[in-house]
Amino acid sequence: MDSYSISFTLGKGNSPHGGNIRHNNREYFAGNVQKENTSLNVEYKIQDIEDAFHQLFDEALKEYNKKQVRKDRVIENYYEHLCNSNRESPFYEAIVQFGNVEDTPCGSQRGEVAKQMLDEYMRDFQKRNPNLFVFNAVLHMDEASPHIHIDFIPFYTKGRTNGLGKGVSMKAALDEQGFKAHGQKLNRLVAWEASERKAMEKILHDHQYVRAEKQAFHRHMTVDEYKLKMADAPIMEALRKQHFVSTEDMTKENIRKLQMTVKNSEQKIAELEKEKSSPHKSFFYSDPDKQAFIQSRMDSMKIPYVETENGFDAQECYAEQIREWEKLFKSSTKSYREKLMEDIDRLLMRCNDVNELYKKLEAEGYKVKLGKYISVKPPQAERFIRLKTLGEEYNERALQNRIQNAIKFEKELNEKLEQAKTNNLPTYKTLTTIRFYTLTFKKGLLPCRKKFHQQPFSWTNDEELDKLLVLNKKINQGATIQSMKEEFKKAEEELKNKNEAVTEVWKKVQRLAKGQEAFDVLYANKKSDTMTMEQAELYHKRYPNINESNYYKAAELTEEARNEYDLIKYEAKELEKEVKALSGAISIAEQVRAGTYVQELVSKENIHRNADVFPNGVFQL
């Protein structure tokens, strides 16, 4: 009976390999895509993820926000909240495949059968998984072999007393679907993945096919194991041809030793055969650096593996060794990746295309390996790093787009500067400073300081440049240094009043809390370490209207006062941020007017760079 292998790989949407919806929907084309076959792809569902979040959680979010007294606990956008929290991935992606590149290519008869089976699998996926909301699902027929990308949002609907009544959680979603953990190795996720593979096997059987084990490889042997096997070989051969054994070897002792050796050798051979035919296991890594570290060890030991989109497959007999290597991995190796990303961000702003970028990286000591996947080896690093593993903003096409966006920004800036000069606009001085800043940065005199740390560096994600752009916007709206100073003075006075109000409300909270403690001592017979019965009675004389029937209201008043305190304190902090921002804007405006803003930044950076040479931060001018 003919057979197909099956592959089911799961990844988190917020990890570098977890999911790339723009690629799945062919909003851009990777190098392995055959564009002429893209029309053969099947789009089961294409929904914007934020629209899906609104559909699923808006009602629950509204109910949650109603209960919040403090503004800082209100969630405005649940999707952005999850993206910024790193506590739970906003979505997951499953990649499903029957067969492989070698035996089931797109366009072949087996490829068409695989397409039919994938279609059946997809059409029942949502029915099998009611708590995994599919918002994007595409069957690809324009790559090497047919496969489906299924992007879904795992959600719970019950069991939460705190937080949202309906929210995102893979663990809770699988709980509601009936998957339970049985120890650390067989957790909910493992049980669910096994269930999905069984569903794939059933489809295979319905089509009169069986599941094929992936290609088996010979077990890797160490040098000592290999020498032992080579030493056993002549002994085995001698026993098979005993008439060639010398008289000395025919002594009883030697025969017994030979027989024991044969028995041990046969046992080892049986173990080797068992390991040779051991099934394959999927290894998934959310950290691409860790995956690269393990694969480099496997390469050096010549252990075979098949790389997948989210990890690799290797025989189960190597699992113990792989786990040992995982323990050796140190996250400090991540600094190579971070340094590479910083250098790309910095050098990219000086380039006209990606080829120029690669040359600049080589000039700084990097080794660049071109090919299907662009790889870069940092100075002193042991291995190459694929640019695509740094995130979707670092593949070759994205880098070229970023370069073009930087060039476009500079071109538009020059046009605005020329217009301001011609029309004698008040923004001319600020625009001149912005242009001087970009030129100084491109000379390598200024560092990359990102406003949003999760996003790659660009002219629109430069912390210092953003201050100038905000100032330019204010001036364009009619603001002057004098008007900003007046606004600052007014905000400062308002902050002073707000802080005084915070102090007064806190005194109120303390007074009510003390009253609550006194009434609890008097009427609830509660013991107190800070208040005696005499002190409680004395305190009660100030509030004669409070008695045994209504003293519980003191607790309600205390809670209301605490909520009032939290709110007014939050408002004071927000106002303090506004005052600091105004102060900073005035300082920048004065430096821009004097023409010293960029020079001050360069001077500070020189001090910083010299401090790297002199560890105590002191150097001679």
Rosetta blueprint (number, residue, H / E / L):
1 M L
2 D L
3 S E
4 Y E
5 S L
6 I E
7 S E
8 F E
9 T E
10 L E
11 G E
12 K E
13 G L
14 N L
15 S L
16 P L
17 H L
18 G L
19 G L
20 N L
21 I H
22 R H
23 H H
24 N H
25 N L
26 R L
27 E L
28 Y L
29 F L
30 A L
31 G L
32 N L
33 V L
34 Q L
35 K H
36 E H
37 N H
38 T H
39 S H
40 L H
41 N L
42 V E
43 E E
44 Y E
45 K E
46 I E
47 Q L
48 D L
49 I H
50 E H
51 D H
52 A H
53 F H
54 H H
55 Q H
56 L H
57 F H
58 D H
59 E H
60 A H
61 L H
62 K H
63 E H
64 Y H
65 N H
66 K H
67 K L
68 Q L
69 V L
70 R L
71 K H
72 D H
73 R H
74 V L
75 I L
76 E L
77 N L
78 Y H
79 Y H
80 E H
81 H H
82 L H
83 C H
84 N H
85 S H
86 N L
87 R L
88 E L
89 S L
90 P L
91 F L
92 Y E
93 E E
94 A E
95 I E
96 V E
97 Q E
98 F E
99 G L
100 N L
101 V L
102 E L
103 D L
104 T L
105 P L
106 C L
107 G L
108 S L
109 Q H
110 R H
111 G H
112 E H
113 V H
114 A H
115 K H
116 Q H
117 M H
118 L H
119 D H
120 E H
121 Y H
122 M H
123 R H
124 D H
125 F H
126 Q H
127 K H
128 R H
129 N L
130 P L
131 N L
132 L E
133 F E
134 V E
135 F E
136 N E
137 A E
138 V E
139 L E
140 H E
141 M L
142 D L
143 E L
144 A L
145 S L
146 P L
147 H E
148 I E
149 H E
150 I E
151 D E
152 F E
153 I E
154 P E
155 F E
156 Y E
157 T L
158 K L
159 G L
160 R L
161 T L
162 N L
163 G L
164 L L
165 G L
166 K L
167 G E
168 V E
169 S L
170 M H
171 K H
172 A H
173 A H
174 L H
175 D H
176 E H
177 Q L
178 G L
179 F L
180 K L
181 A L
182 H E
183 G L
184 Q L
185 K L
186 L E
187 N L
188 R H
189 L H
190 V H
191 A H
192 W H
193 E H
194 A H
195 S H
196 E H
197 R H
198 K H
199 A H
200 M H
201 E H
202 K H
203 I H
204 L H
205 H H
206 D H
207 H L
208 Q L
209 Y L
210 V E
211 R E
212 A L
213 E L
214 K L
215 Q L
216 A L
217 F L
218 H L
219 R L
220 H L
221 M L
222 T L
223 V H
224 D H
225 E H
226 Y H
227 K H
228 L H
229 K H
230 M H
231 A H
232 D H
233 A H
234 P H
235 I H
236 M H
237 E H
238 A H
239 L H
240 R H
241 K L
242 Q H
243 H H
244 F H
245 V L
246 S L
247 T L
248 E H
249 D H
250 M H
251 T L
252 K H
253 E H
254 N H
255 I H
256 R H
257 K H
258 L H
259 Q H
260 M H
261 T H
262 V H
263 K H
264 N H
265 S H
266 E H
267 Q H
268 K H
269 I H
270 A H
271 E H
272 L H
273 E H
274 K H
275 E H
276 K H
277 S L
278 S L
279 P L
280 H E
281 K E
282 S E
283 F E
284 F E
285 Y L
286 S L
287 D L
288 P H
289 D H
290 K H
291 Q H
292 A H
293 F H
294 I H
295 Q H
296 S H
297 R H
298 M H
299 D H
300 S H
301 M L
302 K L
303 I L
304 P L
305 Y L
306 V E
307 E E
308 T E
309 E L
310 N L
311 G E
312 F E
313 D E
314 A E
315 Q E
316 E H
317 C H
318 Y H
319 A H
320 E H
321 Q H
322 I H
323 R H
324 E H
325 W H
326 E H
327 K H
328 L H
329 F L
330 K L
331 S H
332 S H
333 T H
334 K H
335 S H
336 Y H
337 R H
338 E H
339 K H
340 L H
341 M H
342 E H
343 D H
344 I H
345 D H
346 R H
347 L H
348 L H
349 M L
350 R L
351 C L
352 N L
353 D L
354 V H
355 N H
356 E H
357 L H
358 Y H
359 K H
360 K H
361 L H
362 E H
363 A H
364 E L
365 G L
366 Y L
367 K E
368 V E
369 K E
370 L L
371 G L
372 K L
373 Y L
374 I L
375 S E
376 V E
377 K E
378 P L
379 P L
380 Q L
381 A L
382 E L
383 R L
384 F L
385 I E
386 R E
387 L H
388 K H
389 T H
390 L H
391 G L
392 E H
393 E H
394 Y H
395 N L
396 E H
397 R H
398 A H
399 L H
400 Q H
401 N H
402 R H
403 I H
404 Q H
405 N H
406 A H
407 I H
408 K H
409 F H
410 E H
411 K H
412 E H
413 L H
414 N H
415 E H
416 K H
417 L H
418 E H
419 Q H
420 A H
421 K H
422 T H
423 N L
424 N L
425 L L
426 P L
427 T L
428 Y H
429 K H
430 T H
431 L H
432 T H
433 T H
434 I H
435 R H
436 F H
437 Y H
438 T H
439 L H
440 T H
441 F H
442 K H
443 K L
444 G L
445 L L
446 L L
447 P L
448 C L
449 R L
450 K E
451 K L
452 F L
453 H L
454 Q L
455 Q L
456 P L
457 F L
458 S L
459 W H
460 T H
461 N H
462 D E
463 E H
464 E H
465 L H
466 D H
467 K H
468 L H
469 L H
470 V H
471 L H
472 N H
473 K H
474 K H
475 I H
476 N H
477 Q L
478 G L
479 A L
480 T L
481 I H
482 Q H
483 S H
484 M H
485 K H
486 E H
487 E H
488 F H
489 K H
490 K H
491 A H
492 E H
493 E H
494 E H
495 L H
496 K H
497 N H
498 K H
499 N H
500 E H
501 A H
502 V H
503 T H
504 E H
505 V H
506 W H
507 K H
508 K H
509 V H
510 Q H
511 R H
512 L H
513 A H
514 K H
515 G H
516 Q H
517 E H
518 A H
519 F H
520 D H
521 V H
522 L H
523 Y H
524 A L
525 N L
526 K L
527 K L
528 S L
529 D L
530 T L
531 M L
532 T L
533 M H
534 E H
535 Q H
536 A H
537 E H
538 L H
539 Y H
540 H H
541 K L
542 R L
543 Y L
544 P L
545 N L
546 I L
547 N L
548 E L
549 S L
550 N L
551 Y L
552 Y L
553 K H
554 A H
555 A H
556 E H
557 L H
558 T H
559 E H
560 E H
561 A H
562 R H
563 N H
564 E H
565 Y H
566 D H
567 L H
568 I H
569 K H
570 Y H
571 E H
572 A H
573 K H
574 E H
575 L H
576 E H
577 K H
578 E H
579 V H
580 K H
581 A H
582 L H
583 S H
584 G H
585 A H
586 I H
587 S H
588 I H
589 A H
590 E H
591 Q H
592 V H
593 R H
594 A H
595 G L
596 T L
597 Y H
598 V H
599 Q H
600 E H
601 L H
602 V H
603 S H
604 K H
605 E H
606 N H
607 I H
608 H H
609 R H
610 N H
611 A H
612 D H
613 V H
614 F L
615 P L
616 N L
617 G L
618 V L
619 F L
620 Q L
621 L L
